[in-house]
């Protein structure tokens, strides 16, 4: 399991690489690991999702 520093280090890198698609990618990874039974990695990706939401901020409509 990633610690908080690793999560908050990984999220911006993922955003730089994937742009607006980063959150969808993190969601897909969390779902994939949850379905395969790897709860630790699924939780890591959920935490990365949360960090990305903080980084990106609220969507404007």
C-alpha angles and dihedrals in degrees: 000000000000120000121232094264092054092048093050090045094050098046098064091045090053090048093051091050099042105022115195090358093064096089092049090048092051090048091051092049092049090050093046094052093043091053092048090052098248097134094173095057091040089056091047090055092047089054090048088051090054092048090050091051089053091047096047096040128206120331116246120225 
